[in-house]
Amino acid sequence: MKPKNLFKGILALFLLLFAAVGCERDLTVDCSDAEFSVLNGDDTPVTTRQTLNFNTSASLKLQARNIASTEASVPEGWGCEVDIPKRAVTVTAPDGAYKDAALDGDIVITAKGVNGSLVRVTVPVEAVDAEVVLKCTDDLAEPVSLAYGESAELTFDARNVERIDMSDLPAGWKAVRDGFVLTITAPAADDDTAAEEGEIELTPYSRRGSKGASVIIKVAVAEAPIVLTCNEDIGDVIPFRLSDKKVFTFTASQNVVDVNVSDAPKGWTLKPDLEKLSLEISVPDQAAADLAAEGSIVLTPISNRGTEGDPVTIRMQVSITAPVLEFDVTSQYFGLGEMVTIHVAKAINVADVGLKSAPEGWTAAPDFGSQTCALTAPATVSGAASSGKFVFTATSASQETQEVEVEVKFNGLHDASDFVKFGDAVAAGASIDDFLLGGEVNLFADADLSQAGRDVIVGAAGKPFSGIFNGNGHTITLRIAASGADAGLFHTLGAGAVVRELKLAGTITSSASDANVGGVAVYNDGAELNGIASSVAFTYNASVNGGYYGGLVAYTRQSGAKYIDCHTTGAVVTKGIKYLGGLLGAVAPDTEGTMTDCSNAGSIVLNYGALGMGGGHAAGCVGNTEKSKWTFTRVSNSGNIDYNFGKTNGAIYSIGGAFGMACGKFEECFNTGNVVDTDGADAVAGTRRIGGFAGASASGGYPIRAFSCYNTGKVVGISNYVGGFMGIAEGSKPALNAPNEFTDCYNAGDVLVVSNTTISGMFGGFLAVSYQCSNLTRCSNRGKVLGFTNRSAGGLIGAGADQLVIDQCENTGMVYIGCTVASNPKAGRPFVAGLVAIRGTNPVTIRNSKNTGAVTAMVQAAADVASAYVSEIVTVDGKPDVTVCDDATKTASAGATVTAILKDNWNSNIPGL
């Protein structure tokens, strides 16, 4: 046999043996007759009828062997499912609402064996309705008793209940069913046709239509108590004098619709006012012979059903010999040293009048022979009472006495009502002379304006306050929920206005688009604020890049404004606002003003999310001073600033601990609050200028000039520009001899730049970037500079260029810079130095400076990191170094540790991050 045929023979033999084995298995198992039976729970065959409730199923056991398939025949509306692997038969009764369903019958299951044999099993079935039960969870043994118009809820437990029919209601009653809760309402009290009692029957039905036992609810009206109460103390006899007139007020239960008043005693007069629930009782000026010396008045309340309640009795007594003295005024305002003569308007039985007491510093000169008294206010506020009462004692021939009070006040603001009137006068452009005292508007007591119900308390657009406001150390409490754009205590402070010695507390909230909100004022057009302390908290709920907010003033629009000894502590939480500062939102371009000895200690949370804040500025003290020439002296922020952009690359022009955009002169100003991107490691870099002291200075011809200023707050962020002291200094004009100047300034806060999702731009311990002419003299960085970049970083300046002069400056902070291959840095980048990483071809001058901080950087070449400086035109472009760096700087910086981590060893580990 050939090999090929031999192979075919072996394969055929193998297949024959396999078939024989398979056939043997079929003959012993699969080829026998089908076995199939349905069993009860005790494993006995089902022979009796299976009774199920409508809409329910029952599971029966199954015994089966050698079954290839099954088929079930069911009565109308029934269901049957055979599950051979699970050895179960599920029988489902019809839906009770299916009227054509068979109530009983046989389910016939035909099982076909693998050999074609058949087995039929019959399961008798019957569908019955379950018991229909409706039961109230409340006790219905007694009637449900309700006052007229009162409602009550009853809850029910139900079983097999598809619907509930409700009987007709007793006249005037109402009942509303919601699921298995029934609300019953008694008739209105004025419904004369209503039934005072009755029954409500609820009849339940199943889905099949079977009726359950009804629930009977008995209802009845129980009239509510009829109550009339006097608001004044009438427990004792009420004394009256001749000509007395007294008003009594009452409180009544809702069901009181009328009050019967008894007749007055002889000679007395009653004036009831049912609408106001008041009663005026008076006696005549002269004692007639028939005047009743005493008596009582009975007031009986009547319900809307005509039922009387318990009466109220007022007992009175009149003395016909008691003195009666009245002046023509009971309250009077005064100017300094002003004398006002008051006159006796009524005198009955008065034999003598004496002065019992007077407010501190006030005098009275009575002349009761001419029926007058001269009242004189103090000549100065100091040491005198701002308000009080003159108390006079009138004595009759019978030696009975009466005390008569005349309230006196200095012109000014004594309470919230006065303040609102003053605000309205300013808003109307009306005279405020009535509020002036010595040429000033004085606040003489704390004023709670939380119920004023207006966005601006004083003034309006085009109606500024231009006077002097003296808070005298008192506190104004605000609760403003602004509905319009402008909100604050004052709308506008005009040129020459002064607000001093004032405290503010409370809250301001706004959701208005382009809101302009200031704690003291919305706008300052040249006013002075002196001695202000505000704890007002501000919440802005609109995601809008527009408007102004300042804890003191939103927007200072004109030159001449002064801020002296002003302090804010209120927390700020915002989703927007273009110009925001704990003290001022912004000052207008080309204005001059001063801020001295002012501070913010309130925290600021900038929840920008995905909102683009391009052109926006935010800071602890002043948001924006762009193109201005202000002077800031000893201005500070200690509040933390937390910001986020919702893990997006959202932009903002600047965020600074104390100042956002900083132009002008700054002396002894500082920040100690942290500035932190709370997106953390998930933050995404965007165009943002972030700094511990200030975010940026970038206005041509309007440089920053900072002297003895510092930052100690931590700065954490991901952006193009992150600096411990300032994000970026640029825009200065050498041609105008206007460089940015930093003298005797320092940063001691750590600069941390890290993200798992993106790479940052340039950052440094003092400045992130300096472009277009800056002079640094005796400036330093002491904080750590840690983070990742694919561009440049420095212990003092992250990127310096364009006529930058560094003189007598120092970095002592550790610098540790990382880079990632994924960020695809250009050749020669990042480049890192202990003092400054230099960009551009314009020379940078470094003299008498030093770096002593350890410098470690992930770079592409060892020459890309150095102790003093690295120039990009050398490392990247291969051009000659134009940097002017003296030997003193090189020598002083030579001892610092410099470590280059080359590309093959780049990693994600930076100590301290």
C-alpha positions in Angstrom: 0.0 0.0 0.0 1.2 3.5 -0.8 1.9 5.8 2.1 -0.9 8.2 1.0 -3.5 5.4 0.9 -2.2 4.0 4.2 -2.9 7.4 5.8 -6.5 7.4 4.4 -7.1 4.0 5.8 -6.0 4.9 9.3 -8.2 8.0 9.3 -11.2 6.0 8.2 -10.7 3.5 11.0 -10.4 6.3 13.6 -13.7 7.8 12.4 -15.4 4.5 12.5 -14.4 3.9 16.1 -15.5 7.4 17.1 -18.9 6.9 15.6 -19.2 3.5 17.3 -18.5 5.1 20.7 -20.9 8.0 20.0 -23.7 5.5 19.0 -23.1 3.5 22.2 -23.7 6.8 24.2 -26.9 7.5 22.2 -28.3 4.1 22.8 -27.8 4.3 26.6 -29.0 7.8 27.2 -30.4 9.9 24.4 -32.3 7.3 22.4 -34.7 6.2 25.1 -38.3 7.5 25.5 -39.1 10.9 27.0 -39.8 11.2 30.7 -41.8 14.3 31.8 -43.9 15.1 34.9 -45.0 18.2 36.9 -44.7 17.8 40.6 -46.1 19.5 43.7 -43.8 20.8 46.5 -43.8 17.3 48.1 -42.6 15.8 44.8 -45.9 14.1 44.1 -47.4 14.5 40.6 -49.8 17.4 40.1 -53.4 16.1 39.9 -55.5 18.7 41.8 -56.5 22.1 40.5 -53.9 24.9 41.1 -55.6 28.0 42.4 -53.9 31.4 41.8 -54.9 35.0 42.4 -55.2 37.2 39.3 -52.0 38.8 38.3 -49.8 36.3 40.2 -47.6 33.4 39.3 -46.8 30.0 40.8 -43.8 27.8 40.3 -44.0 24.0 40.1 -41.3 21.4 40.1 -40.4 19.5 37.0 -39.0 16.1 36.4 -37.7 15.6 32.9 -35.4 13.2 31.0 -34.4 12.9 27.3 -36.6 15.9 26.4 -35.8 17.7 23.1 -38.6 20.3 23.3 -41.9 21.3 25.0 -45.1 23.0 24.0 -47.8 24.3 26.3 -51.5 24.9 25.6 -53.1 27.4 28.1 -56.6 28.7 28.8 -57.4 32.2 27.5 -55.3 34.8 29.3 -53.0 32.3 31.1 -49.3 31.9 30.8 -47.0 28.9 31.1 -43.2 28.8 30.9 -41.2 25.5 31.0 -37.6 25.7 32.0 -35.9 22.3 31.5 -32.4 23.3 32.9 -34.0 24.7 36.1 -36.5 21.9 36.3 -39.3 24.3 36.8 -42.7 25.2 35.4 -44.1 28.7 36.0 -47.8 29.2 35.7 -49.2 32.8 35.4 -52.8 33.7 36.1 -54.6 36.3 33.9 -54.7 40.0 34.5 -57.7 40.8 36.6 -58.8 43.5 34.2 -59.0 41.0 31.2 -62.7 40.3 31.1 -62.4 37.5 28.5 -59.8 35.5 30.5 -60.7 32.0 31.4 -61.4 31.6 35.1 -60.4 28.0 35.1 -59.2 25.3 32.7 -56.3 23.0 31.9 -52.8 23.7 31.0 -51.5 20.9 28.7 -47.8 20.6 28.3 -46.5 18.3 25.5 -42.9 17.1 25.9 -41.1 15.7 22.9 -38.3 13.2 23.5 -35.0 13.2 21.6 -36.2 10.0 19.9 -39.5 11.5 18.9 -41.6 10.0 21.7 -44.3 12.3 23.2 -45.5 12.8 26.8 -48.5 15.0 27.7 -49.1 16.4 31.2 -52.3 18.2 32.3 -52.2 20.9 35.0 -55.8 22.0 36.1 -55.8 25.7 37.0 -58.3 28.2 38.5 -58.0 32.0 38.9 -59.6 33.7 41.9 -59.5 37.3 43.1 -57.5 38.0 46.3 -59.2 39.6 49.3 -59.8 43.3 48.7 -58.8 45.2 51.8 -58.8 49.0 52.6 -57.9 50.0 56.1 -57.3 53.5 57.6 -54.1 53.8 59.7 -55.8 56.4 61.9 -58.4 55.5 64.5 -61.9 56.1 63.1 -63.8 55.0 66.1 -64.6 58.6 66.9 -65.6 61.3 64.3 -62.9 63.3 62.6 -63.5 66.6 64.3 -62.3 69.8 62.5 -62.7 73.5 63.0 -64.3 75.4 60.2 -61.9 75.6 57.2 -59.5 73.2 58.8 -58.0 70.2 57.0 -56.8 66.8 58.0 -55.0 64.0 56.2 -56.0 60.3 56.6 -53.7 57.6 55.3 -54.7 54.0 54.3 -53.2 50.6 53.9 -54.5 48.7 50.9 -54.3 45.2 49.5 -55.5 44.2 46.0 -57.1 47.6 45.6 -57.3 49.0 42.1 -59.8 51.8 42.6 -61.7 53.5 45.4 -65.2 54.9 45.0 -66.1 57.8 47.4 -69.7 58.6 48.4 -71.3 62.0 48.1 -69.8 64.4 50.7 -71.8 66.1 53.4 -72.8 69.6 52.3 -69.9 72.1 52.4 -67.2 69.5 53.0 -64.4 68.7 50.6 -62.3 65.6 50.2 -59.3 65.0 47.9 -57.7 61.6 47.4 -54.0 61.3 46.3 -53.2 57.6 46.2 -53.9 56.2 49.6 -54.0 59.6 51.3 -57.3 61.4 51.8 -57.4 65.1 52.7 -60.7 66.2 54.3 -61.5 69.9 54.7 -64.3 71.2 56.9 -66.8 73.8 55.5 -65.9 77.5 55.5 -67.2 79.3 58.5 -69.5 81.5 56.4 -71.2 78.6 54.7 -74.6 78.7 56.2 -75.8 75.6 54.2 -72.9 73.4 55.4 -73.6 70.2 57.3 -72.0 70.2 60.8 -71.6 66.4 60.7 -71.9 63.5 58.3 -70.2 60.5 56.8 -67.8 59.8 54.0 -67.8 56.2 52.6 -64.9 54.7 50.7 -65.5 51.5 48.8 -62.4 49.6 47.4 -62.5 47.5 44.3 -59.9 45.1 42.9 -58.6 45.1 39.3 -61.0 42.3 38.6 -63.8 44.4 40.0 -64.3 42.5 43.2 -65.7 44.7 46.0 -64.0 45.0 49.4 -65.5 46.1 52.7 -66.2 49.9 52.8 -64.6 52.3 55.2 -66.9 54.7 56.9 -65.4 58.1 58.1 -67.6 60.1 60.4 -66.9 63.8 60.3 -68.0 66.7 62.5 -67.3 70.4 62.9 -65.8 71.5 66.2 -65.7 75.3 66.3 -62.2 76.6 67.1 -61.7 78.6 70.2 -62.9 82.2 69.9 -60.2 84.3 71.4 -59.7 88.0 71.9 -56.5 89.2 73.7 -55.5 92.7 74.7 -51.9 93.4 73.7 -51.5 95.8 76.7 -51.4 94.9 80.3 -54.9 95.3 81.6 -54.6 93.2 84.8 -54.9 96.2 87.0 -57.2 99.2 86.9 -56.0 101.6 84.2 -55.5 105.1 85.6 -56.7 108.1 83.6 -56.3 111.9 84.0 -58.6 114.5 82.6 -58.1 114.8 78.8 -56.3 111.5 78.7 -56.7 109.4 75.5 -55.4 105.9 75.5 -55.4 103.3 72.7 -55.6 99.6 73.4 -54.9 97.0 70.7 -56.0 93.4 70.4 -55.1 90.1 68.8 -58.0 87.8 67.7 -58.3 84.3 66.5 -59.1 83.8 62.8 -62.7 83.0 63.4 -63.4 86.3 65.1 -65.5 88.4 62.7 -67.0 90.9 65.1 -66.5 92.3 68.6 -69.4 93.6 70.8 -68.2 96.6 72.9 -70.2 97.5 76.0 -71.3 101.1 76.6 -68.8 103.5 78.1 -69.1 104.8 81.6 -70.9 108.1 82.0 -68.9 110.9 80.4 -66.2 108.6 78.8 -65.8 108.3 75.0 -65.0 105.1 73.1 -63.8 104.8 69.5 -63.5 101.2 68.4 -61.8 100.2 65.1 -62.7 96.7 64.3 -60.5 96.6 61.2 -57.4 97.5 63.2 -58.6 95.7 66.3 -58.1 98.7 68.5 -60.1 100.7 71.0 -59.5 104.4 71.9 -60.7 105.4 75.4 -60.8 109.1 76.4 -62.0 111.3 79.1 -63.0 115.0 78.7 -60.8 118.0 79.6 -63.2 119.1 82.3 -64.9 117.1 85.0 -68.6 117.2 84.5 -70.8 116.6 87.5 -72.0 113.3 86.1 -68.5 112.0 85.0 -68.1 108.5 86.2 -65.0 108.3 88.3 -64.5 104.6 87.5 -66.0 101.9 85.4 -65.3 99.1 83.0 -65.6 98.2 79.3 -66.4 94.7 78.2 -65.4 93.4 74.7 -67.0 90.2 73.5 -65.6 88.4 70.4 -68.1 86.9 68.0 -67.2 84.0 65.7 -68.2 83.7 62.0 -70.8 81.2 63.2 -72.3 83.8 65.6 -70.8 82.1 68.7 -69.6 84.3 71.5 -66.1 83.8 73.0 -64.8 84.8 76.4 -65.1 88.5 77.0 -62.2 90.9 77.7 -62.7 93.5 80.5 -60.8 96.8 80.8 -61.2 98.5 84.2 -60.6 102.3 84.3 -60.4 105.0 86.9 -60.0 108.7 86.4 -58.6 111.3 88.9 -60.2 114.7 88.4 -57.6 116.3 90.6 -54.4 114.9 89.0 -52.2 117.3 87.0 -52.3 117.3 83.2 -49.4 118.9 81.4 -48.7 118.7 77.6 -46.2 120.6 75.4 -46.6 121.5 71.8 -43.8 119.0 70.9 -42.8 115.6 72.1 -39.7 115.2 70.0 -37.3 117.8 68.6 -34.0 117.8 66.5 -31.2 120.3 67.3 -28.1 121.8 65.8 -25.0 122.4 67.9 -25.8 125.0 70.6 -29.2 125.5 69.1 -32.0 126.7 71.4 -35.6 125.8 70.8 -38.5 127.2 72.9 -41.4 124.8 73.5 -44.8 125.9 74.7 -47.3 124.5 77.1 -50.2 123.2 75.0 -52.4 122.0 77.9 -52.3 122.5 81.7 -55.0 121.1 84.0 -54.7 121.0 87.8 -51.1 122.1 87.5 -49.8 124.0 90.5 -46.1 123.7 89.8 -43.7 122.3 87.2 -40.1 121.2 87.9 -37.3 119.7 85.7 -36.5 116.2 86.9 -33.7 115.3 84.5 -31.9 116.3 81.3 -29.6 114.5 78.8 -25.8 115.1 79.4 -24.8 118.5 78.3 -28.3 119.7 77.5 -30.1 122.5 79.4 -33.6 123.7 80.0 -34.8 127.1 81.1 -38.5 126.9 82.1 -40.7 130.0 82.3 -44.1 128.5 83.1 -45.4 132.0 84.0 -45.4 132.5 80.2 -46.1 128.9 79.5 -42.8 128.3 77.8 -39.5 126.4 78.3 -36.2 127.0 76.4 -34.2 123.9 75.5 -30.6 124.3 74.5 -28.4 121.7 72.8 -24.6 121.3 73.7 -22.2 123.4 71.6 -20.1 120.4 70.8 -20.7 116.7 70.4 -17.8 115.7 72.5 -18.8 114.8 76.0 -22.5 115.3 75.4 -25.4 113.0 74.8 -26.4 112.8 71.1 -30.0 112.2 72.2 -32.1 111.8 75.3 -35.1 113.0 77.1 -36.0 116.0 79.2 -38.3 114.8 82.1 -40.6 117.4 83.7 -42.7 116.8 86.9 -46.0 118.6 87.1 -47.6 118.8 90.6 -51.3 119.5 91.4 -52.7 121.2 94.5 -53.6 117.7 95.8 -49.9 116.9 95.5 -50.5 114.4 92.7 -47.7 114.3 90.1 -47.2 113.6 86.4 -44.0 113.1 84.5 -43.8 114.6 81.0 -41.0 113.7 78.6 -39.7 115.6 75.6 -37.3 113.7 73.4 -34.3 115.7 72.0 -31.8 114.6 69.4 -28.9 116.2 67.5 -29.5 116.6 63.8 -28.1 113.4 62.2 -28.8 109.7 62.0 -30.0 107.8 65.1 -31.6 104.7 63.6 -32.4 102.9 60.4 -35.4 105.0 59.7 -33.2 108.2 59.8 -30.7 106.6 57.5 -33.3 105.7 54.9 -34.7 109.2 55.0 -31.2 110.6 54.5 -30.5 108.2 51.6 -33.8 109.2 50.0 -32.9 112.9 50.3 -29.6 112.4 48.6 -31.2 110.2 45.8 -33.7 113.0 45.2 -31.1 115.7 45.1 -32.9 117.4 48.0 -31.4 119.4 50.8 -29.8 117.4 53.6 -29.6 120.4 56.0 -31.9 118.7 58.5 -29.3 115.9 58.8 -26.3 118.2 59.2 -24.6 118.9 62.5 -21.6 121.2 62.4 -21.5 120.7 58.6 -21.4 116.9 59.0 -23.8 114.0 58.7 -23.3 112.1 61.9 -24.3 108.5 62.8 -25.1 108.5 66.5 -26.0 104.8 66.9 -25.5 101.4 65.3 -28.0 101.1 62.4 -29.4 97.8 61.1 -30.3 98.3 57.5 -30.9 94.7 56.7 -34.6 95.4 56.1 -34.1 98.4 54.0 -35.0 96.4 50.9 -32.9 98.4 48.4 -29.6 97.8 46.5 -28.2 101.2 47.3 -29.0 102.9 50.6 -27.8 106.5 49.9 -28.0 108.3 46.6 -28.4 107.2 43.0 -26.8 107.5 39.6 -26.1 111.2 39.0 -27.0 112.0 42.6 -23.7 111.8 44.6 -23.1 112.4 48.3 -20.6 115.2 48.5 -20.6 116.1 52.2 -18.9 114.8 55.3 -20.2 111.6 56.8 -19.0 110.8 60.3 -19.8 107.3 61.5 -18.5 108.0 65.0 -17.3 104.4 65.3 -20.8 103.0 64.9 -21.7 99.9 62.8 -24.0 99.7 59.9 -25.4 96.2 59.1 -26.3 95.5 55.5 -28.2 92.6 54.0 -28.4 93.4 50.3 -29.6 90.9 47.8 -29.1 93.0 44.7 -31.6 93.0 41.9 -29.8 95.6 39.8 -26.2 96.1 38.7 -25.2 98.7 41.3 -25.1 97.8 45.0 -23.6 99.3 48.2 -24.1 101.7 51.1 -23.5 104.9 48.9 -24.0 105.0 45.2 -21.4 107.7 44.4 -19.1 109.7 46.6 -18.5 113.1 45.0 -15.3 115.1 44.9 -14.5 116.5 48.3 -16.8 114.0 50.1 -15.5 112.4 53.3 -16.6 109.2 55.0 -14.8 108.4 58.2 -14.9 106.4 61.4 -17.5 103.9 60.1 -17.9 100.1 60.6 -19.8 97.9 58.2 -21.1 94.4 58.7 -23.4 92.0 56.9 -23.7 90.6 53.4 -24.1 91.6 49.8 -25.2 89.0 47.2 -25.7 89.6 43.5 -26.4 87.6 40.3 -26.7 90.7 38.1 -24.8 90.8 34.9 -21.9 93.2 35.0 -22.5 94.0 38.7 -20.8 97.0 40.3 -20.6 96.4 44.1 -18.8 98.3 46.8 -19.2 97.9 50.5 -19.0 101.6 51.2 -19.7 103.0 47.7 -20.1 101.9 44.2 -18.2 104.8 42.8 -15.7 107.3 44.2 -15.2 110.5 42.2 -12.6 112.0 44.4 -13.7 111.4 48.0 -11.7 110.5 51.2 -12.4 107.3 53.2 -10.8 107.4 56.6 -11.0 104.9 59.4 -13.3 102.4 57.8 -13.6 98.8 59.0 -15.8 96.4 57.0 -16.6 92.8 57.5 -19.2 92.7 54.8 -19.1 89.3 52.9 -19.8 89.3 49.2 -21.1 86.5 47.0 -21.5 86.8 43.3 -23.4 84.0 41.6 -23.3 85.0 37.9 -20.6 83.6 35.6 -20.0 87.0 33.9 -16.6 88.6 33.0 -17.7 92.1 33.7 -18.3 94.7 36.4 -16.4 95.8 39.5 -16.2 94.7 43.1 -14.3 96.3 46.0 -14.8 95.7 49.7 -14.6 99.5 50.1 -15.4 100.9 46.6 -16.1 99.1 43.3 -14.5 101.8 41.0 -12.6 105.0 41.8 -13.3 107.1 38.7 -11.6 110.5 39.5 -8.4 111.8 40.8 -8.1 113.2 44.4 -9.5 110.1 46.1 -7.8 109.1 49.4 -8.1 105.9 51.5 -6.6 106.1 55.0 -6.7 103.5 57.7 -9.3 101.4 56.0 -9.6 97.7 56.6 -11.7 94.8 55.2 -12.2 91.3 56.6 -15.3 90.0 54.7 -15.0 86.8 52.7 -15.5 87.0 48.9 -16.8 84.1 46.8 -17.4 84.8 43.1 -18.0 83.1 39.8 -17.1 86.2 37.8 -16.5 90.1 38.1 -13.8 91.5 35.8 -12.1 93.9 38.3 -12.1 92.6 41.8 -10.2 93.6 45.0 -10.6 93.2 48.7 -10.4 97.0 49.0 -10.9 98.4 45.5 -12.0 96.8 42.3 -10.1 99.3 40.1 -8.9 102.9 39.8 -9.5 104.7 36.5 -6.7 105.3 34.0 -4.8 108.6 34.2 -6.0 109.3 37.8 -3.9 110.1 40.9 -4.8 109.2 44.4 -3.4 107.7 47.6 -4.0 104.7 49.8 -2.3 104.7 53.2 -2.3 102.1 56.0 -5.1 100.0 54.6 -5.5 96.2 54.6 -7.6 93.3 53.6 -7.8 90.1 55.7 -10.8 88.5 54.0 -10.4 85.3 52.0 -11.2 85.4 48.3 -12.4 82.4 46.3 -12.5 82.8 42.6 -14.6 80.0 41.2 -14.2 80.9 37.5 -14.7 77.4 36.2 -14.6 77.4 32.4 -15.5 81.1 32.2 -13.0 83.1 30.2 -11.7 86.0 32.3 -9.5 87.6 29.6 -8.7 91.2 30.6 -9.8 90.6 34.1 -7.8 91.4 37.3 -8.3 90.1 40.9 -6.3 90.8 44.0 -6.5 91.0 47.8 -6.3 94.8 47.9 -6.8 96.5 44.5 -7.7 94.6 41.3 -6.6 97.0 38.7 -4.5 100.2 38.7 -3.6 100.1 35.0 -2.3 103.4 33.5 -2.7 105.2 36.8 -0.3 107.2 39.0 -1.5 106.3 42.5 0.7 106.0 45.6 0.1 103.1 47.9 1.8 103.2 51.3 1.7 100.4 53.9 -1.1 98.6 52.1 -1.3 94.9 52.8 -3.3 91.7 52.2 -3.3 88.7 54.5 -6.3 86.9 53.1 -5.8 83.7 51.1 -6.8 83.7 47.4 -8.0 80.4 46.0 -8.8 80.3 42.3 -9.8 77.7 39.7 -10.7 77.5 36.1 -12.6 74.2 36.3 -9.5 72.3 35.0 -9.6 74.2 31.7 -7.1 76.6 30.1 -9.3 79.6 31.0 -7.4 82.9 30.9 -7.3 86.0 33.2 -4.9 88.9 32.8 -3.7 89.0 36.4 -4.2 87.6 39.9 -2.1 89.0 42.7 -2.0 88.6 46.5 -2.2 92.3 47.1 -2.5 93.9 43.6 -3.6 92.6 40.2 -2.4 95.0 37.6 0.0 97.2 39.5 1.0 100.7 38.2 2.1 103.5 40.4 4.2 103.9 43.5 4.2 101.2 46.2 5.9 101.8 49.6 6.2 99.3 52.4 3.3 97.3 51.0 3.1 93.5 51.4 1.2 90.3 51.0 1.2 87.3 53.4 -1.8 85.4 52.0 -1.4 82.3 49.8 -2.4 82.5 46.1 -3.4 79.0 45.1 -4.9 77.3 42.0 -7.3 74.8 43.7 -7.5 72.7 40.5 -4.2 71.4 41.9 -2.5 68.7 39.9 -5.4 68.6 37.4 -4.9 72.3 36.6 -4.4 73.3 32.9 -2.1 76.1 31.9 -3.6 79.2 30.5 -2.6 82.8 29.9 -2.5 84.1 33.5 -0.1 86.5 35.2 0.1 85.2 38.8 2.1 86.8 41.6 2.3 86.8 45.4 2.5 90.6 45.7 1.1 91.5 42.3 0.0 89.8 39.1 1.4 92.2 36.5 2.6 95.7 35.6 2.2 96.2 31.9 1.3 99.7 31.0 3.6 101.8 28.7 4.7 104.9 30.5 2.9 103.9 33.7 5.5 101.7 35.5 5.5 100.1 38.9 7.8 101.6 41.4 8.0 99.4 44.5 10.0 100.2 47.5 10.5 98.0 50.6 7.6 95.7 49.6 7.4 92.0 50.1 5.5 88.7 49.8 5.6 85.8 52.1 2.6 83.9 50.8 2.8 80.7 48.9 2.1 80.9 45.2 0.8 77.8 43.5 -0.4 77.7 39.8 0.0 76.7 36.2 0.3 79.4 33.7 2.5 81.4 31.3 3.8 83.6 34.2 4.1 82.6 37.9 6.2 84.7 40.2 6.7 84.8 43.9 6.6 88.6 44.0 5.1 89.4 40.6 4.0 87.5 37.5 5.3 89.8 34.9 6.8 93.3 34.7 6.6 94.6 31.1 5.4 97.5 29.0 7.7 100.1 30.5 9.1 102.7 28.1 12.9 103.3 28.2 12.4 106.2 25.8 10.2 107.9 28.5 12.7 107.1 31.2 10.0 105.1 32.9 11.4 101.7 33.9 9.7 99.4 36.3 11.6 99.8 39.6 11.9 97.3 42.5 14.0 98.5 45.4 14.6 96.7 48.7 11.8 94.2 47.9 11.8 90.5 48.5 9.8 87.3 48.2 9.9 84.6 50.9 7.0 82.5 49.7 7.4 79.2 47.9 6.6 79.1 44.2 5.1 75.7 43.2 4.3 74.9 39.6 3.0 71.4 38.9 0.3 69.7 36.9 -0.4 66.2 35.8 -2.1 67.4 32.6 -0.1 70.3 31.2 3.2 72.1 31.3 3.8 75.7 32.6 5.5 78.6 31.0 8.1 80.8 32.8 8.3 81.2 36.5 10.7 82.6 39.1 11.1 83.3 42.8 10.8 87.1 42.5 9.5 87.8 38.9 8.3 85.3 36.4 9.2 87.6 33.5 10.7 91.0 33.0 10.4 92.6 29.6 11.0 96.2 28.3 13.1 97.7 31.0 13.1 96.9 34.7 15.6 97.8 37.5 16.0 95.6 40.5 18.0 97.0 43.4 18.7 95.1 46.6 15.8 92.6 45.9 15.9 89.0 46.8 14.1 85.7 46.8 14.1 83.3 49.8 11.4 80.9 48.8 11.7 77.6 47.0 11.1 77.6 43.3 9.8 74.2 42.3 8.0 73.0 39.2 7.9 71.8 35.6 8.5 73.9 32.5 9.6 73.5 28.9 10.8 77.1 28.7 12.7 78.8 31.5 12.9 79.4 35.3 15.0 81.3 37.7 15.5 81.7 41.4 15.1 85.5 41.0 13.7 85.9 37.5 12.3 83.2 35.3 12.8 85.1 32.1 14.6 88.4 31.9 15.2 90.6 28.8 15.3 94.2 27.4 17.5 96.5 29.5 17.0 94.6 32.7 19.3 95.7 35.4 19.9 93.5 38.5 21.9 95.3 41.2 22.8 94.0 44.6 20.2 91.3 44.4 20.3 87.7 45.8 18.6 84.3 45.6 18.9 82.0 48.5 16.0 79.7 47.7 16.3 76.2 46.4 15.5 75.9 42.7 14.4 72.5 41.4 13.0 72.5 37.9 11.6 69.5 36.0 10.7 68.9 32.4 8.9 66.2 30.4 9.6 64.6 27.1 6.0 64.8 26.3 6.1 68.6 26.4 8.4 68.5 23.4 10.8 71.3 24.5 12.9 73.1 21.9 16.6 72.6 21.8 18.3 74.5 24.6 15.1 74.5 26.7 14.4 74.6 29.5 17.2 76.8 30.6 17.5 77.6 34.3 19.6 79.8 36.6 19.9 80.7 40.2 19.4 84.4 39.5 18.0 84.9 36.0 17.3 83.0 32.8 17.9 85.5 30.0 16.0 85.8 26.7 16.5 88.1 23.7 19.4 90.0 22.2 19.1 93.1 24.3 21.8 93.2 27.1 20.9 92.4 30.7 23.1 93.9 33.4 23.9 92.0 36.6 26.2 93.5 39.2 27.1 93.0 42.8 24.5 90.1 43.1 24.7 86.5 44.0 23.0 83.1 44.1 23.6 80.8 47.0 20.6 78.6 46.5 21.1 75.0 45.2 19.9 74.8 41.5 18.8 71.5 40.0 17.2 71.3 36.6 16.2 68.7 34.0 17.9 70.1 30.9 19.1 68.9 27.5 22.6 70.0 28.0 24.8 70.8 31.1 25.3 74.4 29.8 21.5 75.0 30.1 21.7 75.4 33.9 23.9 77.7 35.9 24.2 79.5 39.2 24.1 83.1 38.1 22.5 83.3 34.7 21.9 81.4 31.4 21.4 83.2 28.1 19.1 81.6 25.6 20.8 83.2 22.6 24.0 81.4 23.6 22.5 77.9 24.5 19.9 77.9 21.7 21.1 80.2 18.9 24.8 79.9 19.4 25.3 83.6 19.4 27.8 85.6 21.5 26.7 86.4 25.1 25.7 90.1 25.4 25.0 89.8 29.1 26.9 92.3 31.3 27.7 90.4 34.5 30.5 91.6 36.8 33.0 89.3 38.3 31.7 90.0 41.8 28.4 88.3 40.9 30.1 85.4 39.2 32.5 84.9 42.2 29.7 85.2 44.8 27.6 82.7 42.9 30.3 80.2 42.1 29.9 78.2 45.4 26.2 77.3 44.8 25.5 73.7 44.0 24.3 73.3 40.4 23.0 69.9 39.1 22.0 69.1 35.6 19.7 66.1 35.0 20.0 65.2 31.4 17.2 64.0 29.2 17.8 60.3 29.6 17.3 60.7 33.4 14.3 63.0 33.3 11.6 61.9 35.8 8.4 63.2 37.5 10.0 63.5 41.0 10.6 67.0 42.4 11.4 67.2 46.1 8.7 69.2 47.9 6.0 68.8 45.3 
